[in-house]
């Protein structure tokens, strides 16, 4: 199977494309000189007490590699959402809506939403 190139046909499969510049639809994201981009970081972690097998495996592997003592390993997913031409409050509200509707399960996840300053 060929690597995902975002619909671009001028990408070399062995090299790939800089997907930061392309939306999933394959259309280039246009950032004109008047566009103001706001970035919001969404960090999704498992709540204490929820099993984290990936972290357990990493903790054991670190010990086998002699990288110790490591008292605890946790995993997290970090999403960076970029919004264009809107107020900070609206971007934060949309990020929280994305968390509620897609990015996290409130039963098992703890979420931190942080505005990023560029």
C-alpha positions as CSV (number, residue, x, y, z in Angstrom):
1,X,0.0,0.0,0.0
2,X,1.3,3.4,-0.9
3,X,1.9,5.9,1.9
4,X,-0.7,8.6,2.5
5,X,0.2,11.7,0.6
6,X,-2.9,13.8,1.2
7,X,-4.0,13.5,-2.4
8,X,-0.7,15.0,-3.7
9,X,0.6,13.2,-6.8
10,X,4.0,15.0,-6.9
11,X,5.2,13.3,-3.7
12,X,7.9,10.7,-3.9
13,X,6.7,7.6,-2.0
14,X,10.2,7.0,-0.4
15,X,10.4,10.6,0.8
16,X,6.8,11.5,1.5
17,X,5.4,15.0,1.8
18,X,5.4,17.6,4.4
19,X,1.8,16.9,5.6
20,X,1.8,19.9,7.9
21,X,1.1,22.0,4.8
22,X,-1.8,19.9,3.5
23,X,-5.3,19.2,4.8
24,X,-6.7,15.6,4.8
25,X,-8.7,16.5,1.7
26,X,-5.4,17.2,-0.2
27,X,-6.1,20.9,-0.6
28,X,-3.3,23.2,0.4
29,X,-3.9,25.4,3.5
30,X,-3.7,29.0,2.4
31,X,-2.3,31.4,4.9
32,X,-2.3,34.9,3.5
33,X,-0.5,37.8,5.1
34,X,-3.8,39.0,6.8
35,X,-4.6,35.6,8.2
36,X,-4.1,35.2,12.0
37,X,-3.6,31.6,13.1
38,X,-4.3,30.7,16.7
39,X,-3.0,27.3,18.0
40,X,-4.4,25.4,20.9
41,X,-2.8,22.3,22.4
42,X,-5.1,19.5,23.7
43,X,-3.3,17.0,25.9
44,X,-5.3,13.8,26.6
45,X,-4.0,11.5,29.4
46,X,-5.5,8.5,31.1
47,X,-6.9,9.2,34.6
48,X,-5.1,7.6,37.6
49,X,-6.3,4.0,38.1
50,X,-7.0,3.4,34.4
51,X,-4.8,0.7,32.9
52,X,-2.0,2.0,30.6
53,X,-0.4,-1.1,29.0
54,X,1.8,1.0,26.7
55,X,3.3,2.8,29.7
56,X,3.8,-0.5,31.5
57,X,5.7,-1.9,28.6
58,X,7.9,1.2,28.2
59,X,8.7,1.1,31.9
60,X,9.7,-2.5,31.8
61,X,11.8,-1.9,28.6
62,X,13.6,1.1,30.1
63,X,14.6,-1.1,33.1
64,X,15.9,-3.8,30.6
65,X,17.9,-1.2,28.8
66,X,19.5,-0.1,32.1
67,X,17.7,3.2,32.1
68,X,16.6,3.3,35.7
69,X,15.3,4.1,38.2
70,X,12.3,5.4,36.5
71,X,9.5,5.7,39.1
72,X,6.6,6.1,36.7
73,X,5.8,6.2,33.0
74,X,2.5,7.6,31.6
75,X,1.4,8.1,28.1
76,X,-0.5,11.0,26.5
77,X,-1.8,12.1,23.2
78,X,-1.2,15.7,22.2
79,X,-3.3,17.4,19.5
80,X,-2.4,20.9,18.2
81,X,-5.5,22.5,16.7
82,X,-4.9,25.6,14.5
83,X,-7.7,28.1,13.9
84,X,-7.6,31.0,11.4
85,X,-9.2,34.4,11.7
86,X,-11.1,34.1,14.9
87,X,-10.9,35.4,18.5
88,X,-9.0,33.4,21.2
89,X,-12.2,32.7,23.1
90,X,-13.9,31.2,20.1
91,X,-10.8,29.1,19.3
92,X,-10.8,27.8,22.9
93,X,-14.5,27.0,22.8
94,X,-14.1,25.1,19.5
95,X,-11.2,23.1,21.0
96,X,-13.2,22.2,24.0
97,X,-16.1,21.2,21.7
98,X,-13.6,18.9,19.8
99,X,-12.6,17.4,23.1
100,X,-16.2,16.7,24.2
101,X,-17.3,15.3,20.9
102,X,-14.3,13.5,19.6
103,X,-10.9,13.6,21.3
104,X,-11.5,12.3,24.8
105,X,-13.7,10.0,26.8
106,X,-14.5,11.8,30.1
107,X,-14.8,8.5,31.9
108,X,-11.2,7.5,31.4
109,X,-9.4,10.6,30.2
110,X,-8.1,13.8,31.8
111,X,-7.7,16.7,29.4
112,X,-5.7,19.9,29.5
113,X,-6.4,22.6,26.9
114,X,-3.7,25.2,26.5
115,X,-3.4,28.2,24.2
116,X,0.0,28.1,22.4
117,X,1.9,31.4,21.9
118,X,3.9,31.6,18.7
